[in-house]
Amino acid sequence: MTVVFGLSLFSALTPLPLRGLPPNQQPAQSSDLDTKNEAASQVSSAAGMSATRPAAGANVERTVTDNGTVVTKYSPKARGGSGPLLIDTPRVGQDPRMAATPNELLLEDSPQGRLPTIGPDGLRPVDQYARPWSGARGTRIAIVVGGLGLSQTGTQRAIRELPGEITLAFAATGNSLQRWMQEARRDGHEILLQIPLEPFDYPSNDPGPGTLLTTAKPAANMAYLHEAMASITNYTGIMNYMGGRFLADANSLEPVMRDIGERGLLFFDDGSSARSLSGQIAKAIGMPQAFADAQIDGQLDQQAILRRLDELERIALRKGSAIGVGSAFDETIDAVRQWSEEASRRGVEIVAISALAENIQP
């Protein structure tokens, strides 16, 4: 019975293409492999002796016991360096278990530090670090909460209390950004990097160190941009911090937008400037971009923010999708957490910003 069982199992392990072949295509019965197998069987004929021979995907070991019974043992064949390789196809979105770890193939060295770049296989950071969503055609809303990294308590509270579907934007001038990025990514958040841009009333209203200016040479702005980009990893795109004047100046904005797009990132405009050219430039160069429909916390009161979120939902019901933007204030965090739970029960899908970006396909 043991021999019959071993032969049956060996037949079951035989690759399917060898089964049911026409008579004129059957494998030769007197092959070299059969000769080796016969020799192995002769070696194992002595009691207590064993022989091992390779099979398709397994090692087959036959042992003759003292009473003459043949015991057959199958075990996986050791894989050598020339064996088959397992190839993983590119995915949209990062494996959650590795969300806080950057993809080394999507980083390049520069004088300012390590910068995001498109991988050798065409994979972009906006694809690698995107938060997956259902793909359904229902009402979708993205909410971006910015200013993270500027306040330790506000940053910690936003990461821990806001649902993972909420996109978090980190200020390039913030503190401990890499640490906060890791916590945010582990909790499922998609993240953006906020770059300070020149407002109309600069310098009386100063966004801070490293601000990109319309009066600066393109090389100086690019150096500031890259210095900010190198402060953190694992983000899908860039978001403006202020920048009314800079966003309205095509000569200053275009090279910055082009560099962002060529690195496989999206650009998110917070909608604070009606004169912004970001959308036009992004479409002209074919880069992913998104534009906010509403600022949700212009009035820093929880009930007022909830009313703004209700308005955002009405926009989404009319258009199919909408994007809201706010800052990491306590009132904003409380309102967004409450509203997102209620909206989900109404059938609204809260998605990350990359899900609503235009020109997202490479």
VOBA-1610 file (N, C-alpha, C; in pm, whole numbers, padded with zeros to 5 digits, always signed):
BEGIN
Met+00083-00121+00000Met+00000+00000+00000Met+00087+00126+00000Thr+00199+00123+00072Thr+00284+00241+00078Thr+00340+00277-00057Val+00377+00169-00132Val+00435+00196-00266Val+00331+00255-00357Val+00210+00202-00351Val+00102+00253-00436Val+00074+00398-00402Phe+00070+00428-00271Phe+00043+00566-00230Phe+00151+00660-00281Gly+00279+00614-00271Gly+00388+00700-00317Gly+00380+00726-00464Leu+00350+00624-00543Leu+00339+00644-00687Leu+00224+00734-00723Ser+00111+00721-00651Ser-00005+00808-00678Ser+00026+00952-00648Leu+00095+00974-00535Leu+00128+01112-00499Leu+00226+01172-00598Phe+00321+01089-00643Phe+00415+01139-00744Phe+00343+01180-00871Ser+00243+01101-00911Ser+00166+01135-01031Ser+00090+01265-01012Ala+00037+01285-00891Ala-00039+01408-00866Ala+00050+01530-00872Leu+00179+01513-00836Leu+00271+01627-00838Leu+00326+01655-00976Thr+00301+01568-01072Thr+00353+01588-01207Thr+00285+01710-01270Pro+00359+01804-01331Pro+00298+01924-01391Pro+00189+01887-01490Leu+00081+01971-01491Leu-00035+01945-01574Leu-00004+01928-01722Pro+00089+02003-01782Pro+00111+01989-01926Pro+00151+01848-01968Leu+00200+01764-01874Leu+00241+01630-01911Leu+00125+01532-01910Arg+00007+01575-01864Arg-00107+01486-01857Arg-00189+01493-01985Gly-00237+01376-02029Gly-00331+01372-02140Gly-00270+01408-02274Leu-00139+01393-02290Leu-00079+01425-02419Leu-00111+01315-02519Pro-00120+01344-02646Pro-00140+01243-02749Pro-00028+01140-02744Pro-00055+01017-02789Pro+00047+00911-02781Pro+00178+00949-02846Asn+00172+01020-02957Asn+00296+01053-03026Asn+00374+01165-02958Gln+00315+01226-02847Gln+00385+01332-02775Gln+00422+01291-02634Gln+00398+01164-02596Gln+00431+01118-02463Gln+00583+01120-02444Pro+00632+01148-02322Pro+00776+01148-02296Pro+00835+01010-02320Ala+00957+01005-02367Ala+01024+00876-02392Ala+01036+00797-02264Gln+01014+00668-02270Gln+01018+00584-02152Gln+01159+00546-02113Ser+01254+00564-02201Ser+01392+00522-02173Ser+01485+00643-02162Ser+01435+00748-02094Ser+01514+00870-02080Ser+01627+00850-01981Asp+01719+00947-01982Asp+01830+00942-01886Asp+01780+00949-01744Leu+01671+01026-01722Leu+01617+01040-01587Leu+01568+00906-01536Asp+01499+00829-01622Asp+01449+00698-01580Asp+01566+00607-01545Thr+01675+00617-01622Thr+01791+00534-01594Thr+01847+00565-01457Lys+01854+00697-01423Lys+01904+00737-01292Lys+01810+00691-01182Asn+01679+00701-01207Asn+01583+00658-01107Asn+01597+00508-01080Glu+01617+00427-01188Glu+01631+00283-01173Glu+01755+00251-01091Ala+01863+00325-01117Ala+01985+00302-01040Ala+01965+00334-00894Ala+01889+00442-00868Ala+01862+00481-00730Ala+01781+00375-00660Ser+01685+00314-00732Ser+01602+00209-00673Ser+01686+00088-00637Gln+01785+00054-00723Gln+01871-00059-00695Gln+01957-00034-00572Val+02003+00089-00556Val+02083+00122-00439Val+02002+00107-00313Ser+01871+00140-00319Ser+01787+00139-00201Ser+01727+00003-00170Ser+01764-00099-00245Ser+01704-00229-00225Ser+01750-00295-00098Ala+01864-00258-00047Ala+01912-00317+00077Ala+01836-00262+00195Ala+01807-00346+00297Ala+01730-00303+00413Ala+01801-00189+00484Gly+01722-00088+00524Gly+01776+00025+00598Gly+01844+00129+00512Met+01857+00102+00383Met+01920+00196+00292Met+01816+00293+00235Ser+01858+00411+00193Ser+01768+00509+00133Ser+01836+00576+00016Ala+01752+00631-00074Ala+01803+00705-00190Ala+01712+00823-00216Thr+01771+00930-00261Thr+01694+01051-00289Thr+01710+01087-00435Arg+01600+01117-00502Arg+01607+01159-00642Arg+01521+01283-00661Pro+01558+01373-00751Pro+01478+01494-00772Pro+01352+01465-00850Ala+01245+01537-00817Ala+01122+01534-00895Ala+01084+01677-00924Ala+00976+01694-01001Ala+00934+01830-01037Ala+00891+01905-00913Gly+00974+01997-00862Gly+00939+02078-00747Gly+00958+02009-00614Ala+01014+01884-00608Ala+01027+01815-00481Ala+01143+01717-00485Asn+01192+01680-00365Asn+01284+01569-00350Asn+01205+01447-00307Val+01230+01334-00371Val+01161+01208-00340Val+01262+01113-00279Glu+01241+01073-00154Glu+01333+00984-00083Glu+01263+00853-00050Arg+01320+00740-00099Arg+01262+00609-00072Arg+01356+00533+00022Thr+01300+00477+00128Thr+01376+00402+00227Thr+01319+00263+00242Val+01404+00159+00240Val+01362+00022+00259Val+01384-00015+00406Thr+01276-00047+00476Thr+01286-00083+00617Thr+01333-00226+00634Asp+01353-00270+00759Asp+01403-00405+00788Asp+01307-00514+00742Asn+01176-00482+00742Asn+01081-00584+00700Asn+01052-00579+00550Gly+01126-00500+00476Gly+01110-00496+00331Gly+01013-00393+00279Thr+00950-00316+00369Thr+00855-00214+00326Thr+00929-00091+00272Val+00879-00037+00161Val+00940+00082+00102Val+00862+00205+00148Val+00931+00298+00215Val+00870+00422+00263Val+00917+00536+00172Thr+00821+00608+00116Thr+00853+00719+00025Thr+00826+00852+00095Lys+00923+00942+00091Lys+00912+01073+00156Lys+00932+01183+00053Tyr+00839+01278+00049Tyr+00848+01393-00043Tyr+00881+01518+00039Ser+00975+01598-00006Ser+01011+01723+00061Ser+01045+01827-00044Pro+01026+01958-00010Pro+01055+02063-00109Pro+01201+02061-00151Lys+01221+02086-00279Lys+01357+02092-00332Lys+01421+02226-00294Ala+01545+02221-00251Ala+01616+02345-00217Ala+01629+02432-00340Arg+01601+02562-00323Arg+01607+02653-00436Arg+01746+02712-00448Gly+01810+02692-00562Gly+01941+02747-00586Gly+01933+02886-00644Gly+02050+02946-00664Gly+02052+03081-00717Gly+01998+03093-00858Ser+01999+02982-00932Ser+01950+02986-01069Ser+01805+02942-01081Gly+01738+02923-00966Gly+01600+02877-00966Gly+01504+02988-01005Pro+01375+02956-01002Pro+01275+03055-01041Pro+01268+03170-00944Leu+01230+03286-00993Leu+01216+03406-00912Leu+01069+03439-00896Leu+01034+03491-00779Leu+00899+03540-00756Leu+00898+03688-00788Ile+00814+03728-00881Ile+00809+03868-00925Ile+00680+03930-00877Asp+00692+04038-00799Asp+00575+04109-00747Asp+00542+04223-00842Thr+00419+04230-00889Thr+00378+04337-00979Thr+00362+04467-00902Pro+00382+04583-00966Pro+00365+04710-00897Pro+00224+04725-00844Arg+00212+04784-00725Arg+00082+04806-00665Arg+00056+04956-00651Val-00070+04993-00649Val-00104+05132-00620Val-00122+05141-00470Gly-00037+05218-00406Gly-00041+05226-00261Gly+00063+05135-00201Gln+00112+05174-00085Gln+00217+05100-00018Gln+00160+04993+00071Asp+00232+04882+00084Asp+00194+04778+00177Asp+00184+04841+00316Pro+00069+04827+00385Pro+00053+04892+00516Pro+00163+04856+00615Arg+00219+04736+00603Arg+00323+04694+00695Arg+00453+04772+00675Met+00467+04836+00558Met+00588+04912+00527Met+00558+05060+00507Ala+00443+05106+00553Ala+00398+05241+00521Ala+00491+05349+00575Ala+00561+05322+00684Ala+00649+05424+00742Ala+00791+05416+00686Thr+00815+05322+00595Thr+00948+05302+00539Thr+00951+05351+00395Pro+01045+05439+00359Pro+01050+05487+00221Pro+01098+05379+00125Asn+01049+05386+00004Asn+01098+05299-00103Asn+01229+05358-00152Glu+01339+05287-00131Glu+01471+05339-00164Glu+01486+05368-00314Leu+01410+05297-00396Leu+01418+05320-00541Leu+01354+05452-00582Leu+01278+05513-00491Leu+01210+05639-00520Leu+01278+05757-00452Leu+01406+05743-00423Leu+01484+05850-00362Leu+01615+05867-00438Glu+01658+05991-00449Glu+01787+06019-00512Glu+01864+06119-00426Asp+01995+06108-00426Asp+02080+06197-00348Asp+02096+06330-00419Ser+02105+06436-00338Ser+02126+06571-00392Ser+02204+06650-00288Pro+02256+06767-00324Pro+02327+06848-00225Pro+02239+06887-00106Gln+02108+06893-00126Gln+02016+06929-00019Gln+01971+06808+00065Gly+01997+06688+00016Gly+01951+06568+00085Gly+01885+06473-00013Arg+01813+06376+00040Arg+01749+06275-00044Arg+01613+06326-00091Leu+01594+06323-00224Leu+01475+06380-00285Leu+01391+06271-00349Pro+01260+06292-00356Pro+01175+06195-00424Pro+01203+06194-00574Thr+01187+06078-00635Thr+01208+06066-00778Thr+01126+05948-00830Ile+01109+05943-00960Ile+01039+05831-01023Ile+01134+05712-01030Gly+01085+05594-00997Gly+01167+05475-00995Gly+01209+05429-01133Pro+01306+05338-01141Pro+01354+05289-01271Pro+01246+05217-01351Asp+01143+05165-01283Asp+01034+05097-01353Asp+00916+05188-01380Gly+00932+05319-01353Gly+00824+05415-01377Gly+00732+05437-01259Leu+00755+05368-01148Leu+00672+05387-01029Leu+00696+05525-00970Arg+00587+05596-00940Arg+00597+05732-00887Arg+00564+05736-00738Pro+00619+05831-00665Pro+00581+05846-00524Pro+00431+05862-00505Val+00363+05933-00597Val+00219+05952-00584Val+00145+05820-00593Asp+00203+05721-00660Asp+00142+05588-00666Asp+00183+05504-00545Gln+00311+05507-00511Gln+00364+05423-00403Gln+00301+05457-00268Tyr+00287+05586-00238Tyr+00244+05628-00105Tyr+00096+05666-00098Ala+00022+05642-00205Ala-00121+05674-00205Ala-00198+05580-00114Arg-00301+05633-00049Arg-00390+05549+00031Arg-00495+05488-00063Pro-00510+05357-00065Pro-00609+05295-00154Pro-00752+05335-00116Trp-00842+05331-00213Trp-00983+05358-00187Trp-01066+05255-00263Ser-01196+05259-00248Ser-01282+05152-00299Ser-01292+05148-00451Gly-01276+05263-00518Gly-01296+05269-00661Gly-01441+05284-00702Ala-01532+05294-00604Ala-01675+05308-00633Ala-01704+05447-00688Arg-01820+05459-00755Arg-01856+05586-00818Arg-01944+05674-00730Gly-01951+05642-00603Gly-02034+05720-00513Gly-01973+05855-00480Thr-02034+05925-00386Thr-01988+06057-00343Thr-01858+06044-00266Arg-01757+06120-00308Arg-01626+06113-00246Arg-01583+06251-00198Ile-01524+06253-00079Ile-01474+06378-00022Ile-01335+06354+00035Ala-01243+06444+00003Ala-01110+06443+00063Ala-01096+06564+00154Ile-01038+06543+00269Ile-01013+06652+00363Ile-00865+06653+00396Val-00802+06769+00378Val-00660+06786+00407Val-00646+06875+00529Val-00580+06825+00630Val-00552+06902+00752Val-00404+06933+00753Gly-00370+07063+00748Gly-00231+07105+00736Gly-00175+07165+00862Gly-00049+07207+00852Gly+00020+07270+00964Gly+00080+07173+01062Leu+00087+07045+01027Leu+00145+06949+01119Leu+00296+06969+01128Gly+00350+06946+01246Gly+00492+06965+01271Gly+00524+07096+01338Leu+00430+07190+01337Leu+00453+07320+01399Leu+00426+07318+01549Ser+00330+07238+01590Ser+00294+07222+01731Ser+00297+07075+01766Gln+00372+07038+01868Gln+00383+06897+01904Gln+00250+06840+01949Thr+00178+06914+02035Thr+00051+06862+02084Thr-00054+06856+01973Gly-00059+06959+01888Gly-00155+06959+01779Gly-00125+06850+01678Thr+00003+06829+01650Thr+00042+06724+01556Thr+00007+06587+01609Gln+00041+06563+01734Gln+00012+06433+01796Gln-00137+06406+01799Arg-00215+06506+01832Arg-00360+06487+01840Arg-00420+06462+01702Ala-00374+06533+01601Ala-00427+06513+01466Ala-00399+06372+01417Ile-00277+06323+01441Ile-00240+06191+01393Ile-00322+06083+01464Arg-00340+06098+01592Arg-00402+05990+01671Arg-00554+05994+01670Glu-00613+06111+01648Glu-00758+06120+01661Glu-00832+06128+01527Leu-00765+06175+01424Leu-00832+06183+01295Leu-00832+06047+01227Pro-00941+06011+01158Pro-00945+05883+01086Pro-00834+05875+00982Gly-00792+05752+00951Gly-00684+05733+00856Gly-00714+05786+00718Glu-00843+05805+00685Glu-00879+05856+00553Glu-00845+06003+00535Ile-00820+06074+00645Ile-00789+06218+00637Ile-00643+06236+00596Thr-00621+06322+00496Thr-00485+06350+00450Thr-00422+06454+00542Leu-00298+06430+00582Leu-00226+06521+00671Leu-00113+06589+00593Ala-00100+06721+00612Ala+00004+06798+00544Ala+00102+06851+00648Phe+00229+06823+00627Phe+00335+06864+00720Phe+00405+06988+00669Ala+00423+07087+00757Ala+00495+07208+00721Ala+00643+07178+00711Ala+00705+07221+00601Ala+00848+07193+00581Ala+00933+07256+00689Thr+00883+07360+00755Thr+00959+07428+00861Thr+00930+07369+00999Gly+00854+07259+01004Gly+00818+07199+01131Gly+00933+07122+01194Asn+00906+07067+01311Asn+01006+06994+01388Asn+00974+06844+01390Ser+01079+06763+01402Ser+01066+06617+01416Ser+00978+06558+01305Leu+00993+06607+01184Leu+00903+06568+01076Leu+00911+06419+01044Gln+01032+06363+01044Gln+01045+06222+01010Gln+00974+06133+01112Arg+00983+06171+01237Arg+00915+06096+01343Arg+00763+06104+01325Trp+00713+06225+01302Trp+00568+06241+01287Trp+00519+06173+01159Met+00601+06178+01055Met+00563+06110+00931Met+00543+05961+00956Gln+00634+05900+01029Gln+00625+05757+01055Gln+00499+05723+01133Glu+00466+05804+01232Glu+00344+05779+01309Glu+00219+05794+01221Ala+00218+05898+01140Ala+00102+05921+01053Ala+00084+05808+00953Arg+00193+05763+00894Arg+00185+05657+00795Arg+00141+05525+00860Arg+00190+05497+00978Arg+00149+05374+01047Arg+00000+05375+01078Asp-00055+05494+01100Asp-00198+05505+01129Asp-00283+05514+01002Gly-00220+05501+00886Gly-00295+05492+00761Gly-00314+05621+00685His-00254+05730+00730His-00276+05859+00664His-00187+05873+00540Glu-00246+05931+00435Glu-00165+05980+00324Glu-00115+06118+00365Ile+00005+06155+00321Ile+00061+06282+00368Ile+00109+06367+00250Leu+00108+06499+00275Leu+00161+06599+00183Leu+00269+06679+00254Leu+00349+06751+00175Leu+00449+06842+00231Leu+00413+06984+00193Gln+00402+07073+00293Gln+00367+07213+00269Gln+00494+07295+00249Ile+00499+07366+00136Ile+00613+07451+00102Ile+00572+07597+00118Pro+00651+07679+00190Pro+00617+07821+00205Pro+00641+07899+00076Leu+00538+07971+00031Leu+00545+08051-00090Leu+00512+08195-00057Glu+00564+08286-00136Glu+00549+08430-00110Glu+00404+08477-00121Pro+00350+08539-00013Pro+00216+08599-00020Pro+00223+08740-00077Phe+00108+08801-00102Phe+00105+08935-00158Phe+00163+09039-00063Asp+00145+09019+00067Asp+00190+09120+00164Asp+00324+09085+00227Tyr+00404+09006+00155Tyr+00539+08976+00201Tyr+00624+09104+00191Pro+00713+09137+00287Pro+00758+09057+00400Pro+00684+09084+00531Ser+00586+09175+00531Ser+00513+09197+00656Ser+00442+09069+00701Asn+00403+08988+00606Asn+00346+08856+00635Asn+00445+08753+00581Asp+00526+08698+00670Asp+00638+08612+00630Asp+00606+08465+00661Pro+00600+08379+00559Pro+00572+08237+00584Pro+00682+08163+00658Gly+00802+08223+00665Gly+00909+08158+00740Gly+01032+08131+00657Pro+01132+08066+00716Pro+01257+08038+00645Pro+01234+07952+00521Gly+01313+07979+00417Gly+01304+07898+00297Gly+01187+07931+00207Thr+01127+08049+00225Thr+01013+08087+00142Thr+01057+08108-00003Leu+00983+08051-00097Leu+01010+08072-00239Leu+00956+08209-00280Leu+01039+08291-00346Leu+01005+08430-00376Leu+01003+08456-00526Thr+00916+08548-00567Thr+00909+08586-00708Thr+01030+08667-00751Thr+01097+08729-00654Thr+01215+08811-00685Thr+01344+08730-00686Ala+01338+08607-00644Ala+01458+08523-00638Ala+01485+08459-00773Lys+01609+08423-00798Lys+01645+08352-00920Lys+01590+08209-00913Pro+01558+08151-01029Pro+01504+08015-01028Pro+01592+07914-00955Ala+01724+07929-00965Ala+01814+07835-00898Ala+01800+07845-00746Ala+01780+07967-00695Ala+01765+07984-00551Ala+01634+07923-00504Asn+01526+07946-00578Asn+01397+07885-00542Asn+01405+07732-00548Met+01477+07679-00649Met+01488+07534-00660Met+01566+07477-00543Ala+01668+07550-00498Ala+01746+07503-00383Ala+01659+07499-00258Tyr+01575+07603-00237Tyr+01484+07604-00123Tyr+01382+07491-00134Leu+01332+07471-00256Leu+01234+07365-00277Leu+01294+07229-00243His+01413+07202-00289His+01476+07073-00266His+01515+07056-00119Glu+01555+07163-00054Glu+01585+07154+00089Glu+01461+07114+00168Ala+01347+07172+00130Ala+01221+07136+00197Ala+01182+06992+00164Met+01196+06953+00037Met+01161+06817-00004Met+01240+06711+00072Ala+01364+06743+00104Ala+01451+06646+00169Ala+01424+06633+00319Ser+01334+06715+00372Ser+01309+06713+00516Ser+01223+06595+00560Ile+01164+06524+00465Ile+01070+06419+00498Ile+01059+06324+00377Thr+01003+06206+00399Thr+00982+06111+00290Thr+00838+06060+00295Asn+00803+05973+00198Asn+00674+05902+00198Asn+00553+05992+00174Tyr+00571+06104+00107Tyr+00457+06190+00077Tyr+00420+06177-00071Thr+00292+06203-00098Thr+00243+06189-00235Thr+00252+06319-00313Gly+00268+06432-00245Gly+00270+06556-00320Gly+00306+06677-00236Ile+00302+06792-00302Ile+00337+06921-00243Ile+00212+07006-00232Met+00202+07079-00122Met+00091+07171-00099Met+00149+07308-00066Asn+00085+07411-00114Asn+00133+07546-00084Asn+00100+07586+00059Tyr+00191+07663+00120Tyr+00163+07731+00245Tyr+00167+07880+00214Met+00050+07945+00220Met+00034+08082+00171Met+00066+08085+00022Gly+00129+08195-00025Gly+00179+08197-00162Gly+00092+08265-00265Gly+00005+08360-00225Gly-00081+08427-00322Gly-00004+08488-00437Arg+00104+08559-00406Arg+00182+08625-00512Arg+00259+08523-00595Phe+00320+08428-00531Phe+00401+08329-00604Phe+00314+08246-00697Leu+00196+08205-00652Leu+00108+08122-00733Leu+00053+08198-00853Ala+00055+08332-00848Ala+00004+08412-00958Ala+00113+08454-01056Asp+00238+08418-01030Asp+00350+08456-01115Asp+00395+08333-01195Ala+00360+08330-01322Ala+00387+08213-01406Ala+00536+08186-01419Asn+00618+08290-01432Asn+00761+08271-01451Asn+00826+08206-01329Ser+00777+08237-01212Ser+00832+08178-01090Ser+00773+08040-01062Leu+00644+08026-01089Leu+00574+07903-01053Leu+00603+07787-01148Glu+00615+07817-01278Glu+00625+07708-01376Glu+00745+07616-01354Pro+00867+07667-01332Pro+00979+07573-01310Pro+00964+07491-01183Val+00902+07548-01081Val+00878+07475-00956Val+00778+07362-00979Met+00669+07394-01047Met+00568+07293-01077Met+00626+07182-01166Arg+00707+07221-01261Arg+00765+07122-01351Arg+00855+07025-01274Asp+00935+07078-01182Asp+01023+06992-01104Asp+00941+06895-01016Ile+00833+06946-00958Ile+00747+06861-00874Ile+00686+06749-00958Gly+00636+06785-01076Gly+00576+06685-01163Gly+00673+06582-01212Glu+00795+06625-01245Glu+00896+06532-01296Glu+00945+06436-01189Arg+00916+06467-01065Arg+00953+06378-00955Arg+00840+06282-00918Gly+00733+06284-00996Gly+00624+06191-00973Gly+00534+06227-00857Leu+00524+06357-00828Leu+00442+06406-00718Leu+00322+06484-00772Leu+00219+06496-00691Leu+00105+06581-00725Leu+00123+06717-00659Phe+00047+06815-00706Phe+00045+06947-00642Phe-00097+06976-00597Phe-00110+07009-00468Phe-00241+07043-00413Phe-00243+07191-00379Asp-00337+07263-00442Asp-00356+07406-00418Asp-00467+07422-00316Asp-00438+07494-00206Asp-00537+07506-00099Asp-00652+07601-00132Gly-00647+07664-00251Gly-00758+07748-00294Gly-00764+07884-00229Ser-00660+07924-00159Ser-00662+08052-00089Ser-00645+08171-00181Ser-00595+08149-00303Ser-00573+08258-00397Ser-00655+08235-00524Ala-00745+08330-00553Ala-00827+08319-00674Ala-00745+08342-00799Arg-00625+08398-00785Arg-00540+08428-00900Arg-00437+08318-00927Ser-00448+08210-00857Ser-00349+08103-00871Ser-00349+08045-01013Leu-00229+08018-01064Leu-00211+07959-01197Leu-00172+07811-01188Ser-00177+07754-01069Ser-00127+07617-01051Ser-00204+07516-01137Gly-00335+07533-01143Gly-00416+07440-01221Gly-00383+07445-01370Gln-00367+07567-01422Gln-00336+07582-01565Gln-00200+07523-01599Ile-00101+07550-01515Ile+00034+07500-01542Ile+00037+07348-01529Ala-00030+07295-01427Ala-00031+07150-01407Ala-00092+07079-01527Lys-00200+07131-01579Lys-00263+07069-01695Lys-00175+07081-01818Ala-00105+07193-01831Ala-00020+07214-01948Ala+00097+07116-01952Ile+00150+07081-01835Ile+00266+06991-01832Ile+00224+06847-01796Gly+00095+06824-01775Gly+00044+06689-01754Gly+00080+06628-01621Met+00086+06707-01514Met+00119+06653-01382Met-00007+06640-01297Pro-00009+06549-01200Pro-00125+06535-01112Pro-00144+06660-01027Gln-00269+06706-01016Gln-00296+06825-00936Gln-00438+06820-00881Ala-00458+06892-00771Ala-00590+06901-00709Ala-00607+07042-00655Phe-00734+07083-00643Phe-00765+07220-00601Phe-00876+07212-00496Ala-00857+07281-00385Ala-00955+07276-00277Ala-01083+07347-00316Asp-01198+07288-00276Asp-01328+07351-00299Asp-01368+07444-00186Ala-01317+07420-00065Ala-01358+07501+00050Ala-01257+07493+00162Gln-01236+07609+00227Gln-01161+07610+00352Gln-01262+07590+00465Ile-01240+07492+00549Ile-01343+07452+00645Ile-01334+07524+00779Asp-01220+07586+00812Asp-01207+07646+00945Asp-01168+07793+00940Gly-01226+07865+00845Gly-01205+08009+00843Gly-01257+08074+00971Gln-01361+08018+01027Gln-01413+08061+01157Gln-01382+07950+01256Leu-01297+07980+01354Leu-01246+07877+01444Leu-01346+07846+01555Asp-01450+07776+01514Asp-01555+07734+01607Asp-01605+07598+01558Gln-01619+07501+01648Gln-01651+07366+01605Gln-01783+07358+01530Gln-01886+07427+01578Gln-02015+07422+01509Gln-02007+07490+01372Ala-01930+07600+01362Ala-01913+07666+01233Ala-01838+07575+01135Ile-01741+07503+01185Ile-01666+07410+01099Ile-01757+07297+01053Leu-01842+07247+01141Leu-01936+07141+01103Leu-02031+07190+00993Arg-02072+07316+01002Arg-02159+07370+00896Arg-02085+07380+00763Arg-01956+07416+00769Arg-01877+07423+00646Arg-01858+07283+00586Leu-01843+07184+00671Leu-01829+07047+00622Leu-01959+06999+00559Asp-02072+07042+00614Asp-02201+07009+00552Asp-02212+07073+00413Glu-02162+07197+00402Glu-02162+07263+00271Glu-02072+07188+00173Leu-01958+07142+00223Leu-01868+07065+00139Leu-01936+06937+00090Glu-02013+06875+00176Glu-02084+06754+00136Glu-02187+06784+00028Arg-02255+06899+00038Arg-02351+06937-00067Arg-02281+06960-00200Ile-02162+07018-00195Ile-02084+07036-00318Ile-02051+06900-00379Ala-02011+06807-00294Ala-01976+06673-00342Ala-02097+06601-00399Leu-02213+06618-00339Leu-02334+06554-00391Leu-02369+06608-00529Arg-02338+06736-00552Arg-02366+06798-00680Arg-02261+06763-00785Lys-02134+06761-00746Lys-02025+06740-00840Lys-01978+06594-00847Gly-02008+06518-00744Gly-01957+06382-00734Gly-01840+06370-00639Ser-01767+06481-00618Ser-01654+06480-00526Ser-01624+06623-00483Ala-01551+06638-00374Ala-01513+06770-00325Ala-01394+06755-00233Ile-01319+06867-00218Ile-01200+06868-00133Ile-01210+06985-00037Gly-01190+06956+00091Gly-01186+07059+00195Gly-01049+07066+00258Val-01013+07183+00309Val-00882+07201+00369Val-00896+07279+00498Gly-00818+07240+00599Gly-00818+07309+00728Gly-00681+07296+00793Ser-00671+07343+00916Ser-00546+07337+00990Ser-00566+07257+01118Ala-00455+07215+01177Ala-00459+07123+01291Ala-00490+07195+01422Phe-00602+07268+01424Phe-00651+07327+01548Phe-00739+07224+01620Asp-00754+07240+01751Asp-00837+07148+01827Asp-00979+07145+01774Glu-01035+07264+01744Glu-01172+07271+01696Glu-01187+07200+01562Thr-01087+07214+01477Thr-01092+07149+01345Thr-01085+06997+01359Ile-00995+06950+01443Ile-00980+06806+01463Ile-01109+06745+01517Asp-01169+06813+01617Asp-01293+06760+01675Asp-01406+06757+01572Ala-01417+06863+01495Ala-01526+06871+01397Ala-01507+06769+01285Val-01387+06757+01234Val-01361+06664+01124Val-01384+06520+01170Arg-01341+06488+01290Arg-01362+06352+01341Arg-01511+06320+01352Gln-01588+06412+01409Gln-01732+06390+01425Gln-01802+06382+01290Trp-01771+06476+01203Trp-01841+06481+01074Trp-01809+06359+00988Ser-01684+06317+00986Ser-01646+06205+00900Ser-01716+06077+00942Glu-01738+06057+01071Glu-01812+05940+01117Glu-01957+05946+01070Glu-02017+06063+01079Glu-02157+06078+01037Glu-02170+06066+00885Ala-02076+06126+00811Ala-02083+06123+00666Ala-02067+05981+00613Ser-01983+05903+00676Ser-01964+05764+00633Ser-02094+05685+00645Arg-02172+05714+00751Arg-02300+05646+00768Arg-02402+05691+00664Arg-02380+05809+00605Arg-02469+05858+00500Arg-02426+05810+00361Gly-02323+05728+00355Gly-02279+05674+00227Gly-02172+05754+00157Val-02117+05855+00225Val-02008+05934+00167Val-01877+05862+00194Glu-01795+05847+00091Glu-01664+05784+00109Glu-01558+05892+00128Ile-01491+05887+00243Ile-01380+05979+00268Ile-01255+05917+00206Val-01190+05990+00117Val-01073+05938+00045Val-00955+06032+00065Ala-00836+05980+00036Ala-00716+06063+00041Ala-00710+06155-00081Ile-00625+06255-00073Ile-00621+06357-00178Ile-00581+06299-00313Ser-00497+06197-00315Ser-00453+06141-00443Ser-00569+06079-00521Ala-00674+06036-00450Ala-00789+05974-00518Ala-00867+06076-00599Leu-00852+06205-00569Leu-00927+06308-00639Leu-00840+06398-00726Ala-00712+06367-00735Ala-00623+06448-00817Ala-00649+06422-00965Glu-00645+06526-01045Glu-00661+06512-01190Glu-00526+06476-01253Asn-00534+06413-01370Asn-00412+06369-01442Asn-00328+06276-01355Ile-00395+06191-01277Ile-00322+06105-01185Ile-00250+05993-01259Gln-00299+05954-01378Gln-00234+05846-01452Gln-00105+05897-01516Pro+00001+05814-01513Pro+00128+05859-01570Pro+00120+05869-01722
//
